[in-house]
Amino acid sequence: MFGLIRNLFALFGFLVLVLGVVVYLSGTEKLRDFDPRAAEVLSSFAKRFIESDMATAAVVRVPVAEGVTLEDAVESMKLRANLRNIKLVGEKPLHQQIEATTGQPHRYAGIFEFCDAATAAKMLDYNPDYIAFMPCRIALFEDADGNRWLETMNMDLLIHGGRELKPQLKESAVAIREGLYDIMQAGANGDL
């Protein structure tokens, strides 16, 4: 009886070992399709997530420079977007909606939506789920301490966080990311 139990455990152990090898090999093969920076980007995201929360881990934030007015920041973003041929397709004064709903004044919170339609089409052809991330948004807001910030999604998660994009698509996505970061910097510095 003891020999039968021992043999069953040995067989079970062998099957677990074989299953482990199969999972490892198939996982390694799938990982070959991942972007070369996937581990770095996902590791950075995980570290930020553990230190804060999901929302904070998924964004890039820059402070608005001292002396730059909200109006200057907005105008600078619009001008830089035009220079980069990225269209402003929407502007949402969220603070006004909050005030209308609550009847109470609220600090500034605005959302600006930018898009490059040609790149959007490429991304949708690649994976229609990208629609959930369109158009690209930059938020301009004041925090509870009166500090002003510009914030957008960390596009590295989409560009490098999974399977490697085709070269032309990746080049277009990186150009949009750089364009958004440039628009944010222009707004943060009031570059008119």
C-alpha positions as CSV (number, residue, x, y, z in Angstrom):
1,M,0.0,0.0,0.0
2,F,2.8,2.4,0.9
3,G,4.5,1.7,-2.4
4,L,1.3,2.6,-4.3
5,I,1.0,5.9,-2.5
6,R,4.7,6.6,-3.1
7,N,4.3,5.9,-6.8
8,L,1.2,8.1,-7.0
9,F,3.1,11.0,-5.4
10,A,6.1,10.4,-7.7
11,L,3.8,10.4,-10.7
12,F,2.0,13.5,-9.5
13,G,5.4,15.2,-8.9
14,F,6.5,14.2,-12.4
15,L,3.4,15.6,-14.0
16,V,3.7,18.9,-12.1
17,L,7.4,19.1,-13.3
18,V,6.3,18.5,-16.9
19,L,3.5,21.0,-16.6
20,G,6.0,23.6,-15.1
21,V,8.4,23.0,-18.0
22,V,5.6,23.4,-20.6
23,V,4.3,26.6,-19.0
24,Y,7.8,28.0,-18.7
25,L,8.6,27.2,-22.4
26,S,5.3,28.6,-23.7
27,G,5.7,31.7,-21.5
28,T,9.2,32.3,-22.7
29,E,8.1,32.0,-26.3
30,K,5.3,34.5,-25.7
31,L,7.7,36.9,-23.9
32,R,9.8,37.0,-27.1
33,D,7.0,39.0,-28.7
34,F,7.1,41.6,-25.9
35,D,8.7,45.0,-26.4
36,P,12.4,45.1,-25.2
37,R,11.5,47.7,-22.6
38,A,8.4,45.8,-21.3
39,A,10.0,44.5,-18.1
40,E,11.5,48.0,-17.3
41,V,8.2,49.8,-17.9
42,L,6.0,47.3,-16.1
43,S,8.4,47.1,-13.2
44,S,8.4,50.9,-12.8
45,F,4.6,50.9,-13.0
46,A,4.4,48.2,-10.3
47,K,6.8,50.1,-8.0
48,R,4.8,53.3,-8.3
49,F,1.5,51.3,-7.8
50,I,2.8,49.8,-4.6
51,E,4.0,53.2,-3.3
52,S,0.8,55.0,-4.2
53,D,-2.2,53.7,-6.2
54,M,-3.2,52.7,-9.7
55,A,-4.1,56.2,-10.9
56,T,-0.8,57.8,-9.7
57,A,1.2,54.9,-11.2
58,A,-0.4,55.3,-14.6
59,V,0.3,59.0,-15.2
60,V,3.0,61.5,-15.9
61,R,2.7,64.8,-14.0
62,V,4.7,68.1,-14.3
63,P,4.3,71.2,-12.2
64,V,3.2,74.5,-13.7
65,A,6.0,77.0,-13.2
66,E,5.7,79.8,-10.7
67,G,4.3,82.9,-12.4
68,V,2.6,81.1,-15.2
69,T,-1.1,81.8,-15.2
70,L,-3.7,79.1,-16.0
71,E,-4.6,81.1,-19.1
72,D,-1.0,81.2,-20.2
73,A,-0.7,77.5,-19.6
74,V,-3.8,76.8,-21.7
75,E,-2.8,79.2,-24.5
76,S,0.8,77.7,-24.6
77,M,-0.6,74.2,-24.9
78,K,-2.8,75.1,-27.7
79,L,0.0,76.9,-29.6
80,R,2.4,74.0,-29.1
81,A,-0.2,71.5,-30.3
82,N,-0.7,73.5,-33.5
83,L,3.1,73.6,-34.0
84,R,3.2,69.8,-33.6
85,N,0.2,69.2,-35.9
86,I,-1.7,67.6,-33.0
87,K,-5.3,68.8,-33.0
88,L,-7.2,70.0,-29.9
89,V,-10.4,68.1,-30.3
90,G,-12.0,68.8,-27.0
91,E,-11.9,71.0,-23.9
92,K,-13.7,70.1,-20.7
93,P,-13.9,72.7,-17.9
94,L,-14.6,70.1,-15.2
95,H,-14.5,72.6,-12.4
96,Q,-17.4,74.5,-13.9
97,Q,-19.5,71.3,-14.0
98,I,-18.5,70.5,-10.4
99,E,-19.6,74.1,-9.4
100,A,-22.9,73.7,-11.3
101,T,-23.6,70.4,-9.6
102,T,-22.6,71.2,-6.1
103,G,-23.4,75.0,-6.0
104,Q,-20.0,75.5,-4.5
105,P,-16.9,77.1,-5.9
106,H,-14.2,74.7,-7.0
107,R,-10.5,75.0,-7.8
108,Y,-9.6,74.8,-11.5
109,A,-9.7,71.4,-13.2
110,G,-9.7,71.3,-17.0
111,I,-9.2,68.4,-19.4
112,F,-7.8,69.0,-22.9
113,E,-8.2,66.3,-25.6
114,F,-5.6,66.1,-28.4
115,C,-5.6,63.8,-31.4
116,D,-3.6,62.9,-34.5
117,A,-6.2,61.2,-36.6
118,A,-3.7,59.3,-38.8
119,T,-2.0,57.8,-35.8
120,A,-5.4,57.0,-34.1
121,A,-6.4,55.1,-37.3
122,K,-3.2,53.1,-37.2
123,M,-3.7,52.3,-33.5
124,L,-7.3,51.2,-34.0
125,D,-6.2,49.0,-36.9
126,Y,-3.6,47.3,-34.7
127,N,-6.0,46.9,-31.7
128,P,-9.4,48.4,-31.5
129,D,-9.2,48.4,-27.7
130,Y,-7.0,51.4,-28.0
131,I,-10.2,53.4,-28.5
132,A,-10.6,53.5,-24.7
133,F,-7.5,55.6,-24.5
134,M,-8.5,58.1,-27.2
135,P,-8.3,61.0,-27.6
136,C,-5.1,61.7,-25.6
137,R,-5.8,63.9,-22.6
138,I,-3.9,66.4,-20.7
139,A,-5.4,67.7,-17.5
140,L,-4.6,71.1,-16.0
141,F,-5.6,71.4,-12.4
142,E,-5.0,73.0,-9.0
143,D,-4.5,70.6,-6.1
144,A,-5.9,71.2,-2.6
145,D,-2.8,73.2,-1.7
146,G,-3.1,75.5,-4.6
147,N,-0.3,73.9,-6.6
148,R,-1.0,73.8,-10.4
149,W,-0.2,70.7,-12.4
150,L,-0.3,69.2,-15.9
151,E,-0.9,65.5,-16.1
152,T,-1.4,62.8,-18.8
153,M,-1.4,59.1,-19.1
154,N,2.0,57.4,-19.1
155,M,1.9,56.3,-22.7
156,D,5.0,54.1,-22.2
157,L,2.6,51.6,-20.7
158,L,0.8,51.4,-24.1
159,I,3.9,51.6,-26.2
160,H,6.3,49.4,-24.3
161,G,4.1,47.5,-21.8
162,G,3.2,44.5,-23.9
163,R,3.8,43.0,-27.3
164,E,6.2,45.0,-29.4
165,L,4.4,47.3,-31.9
166,K,5.3,47.2,-35.5
167,P,8.1,49.6,-36.3
168,Q,6.0,52.3,-38.1
169,L,3.2,52.1,-35.5
170,K,5.7,52.3,-32.7
171,E,7.4,55.3,-34.4
172,S,4.0,57.1,-34.7
173,A,3.0,56.3,-31.1
174,V,6.4,57.6,-29.8
175,A,5.9,60.8,-31.8
176,I,2.5,61.3,-30.2
177,R,3.9,60.6,-26.7
178,E,6.7,63.1,-27.3
179,G,4.3,65.6,-28.7
180,L,2.0,65.4,-25.7
181,Y,5.0,65.7,-23.3
182,D,6.2,68.7,-25.3
183,I,2.7,70.3,-25.1
184,M,2.7,69.7,-21.4
185,Q,6.2,71.3,-21.0
186,A,5.1,74.3,-23.1
187,G,2.0,74.7,-20.8
188,A,4.1,74.3,-17.6
189,N,6.5,76.9,-18.7
190,G,4.1,79.3,-20.3
191,D,5.9,79.2,-23.6
192,L,3.8,81.4,-25.8
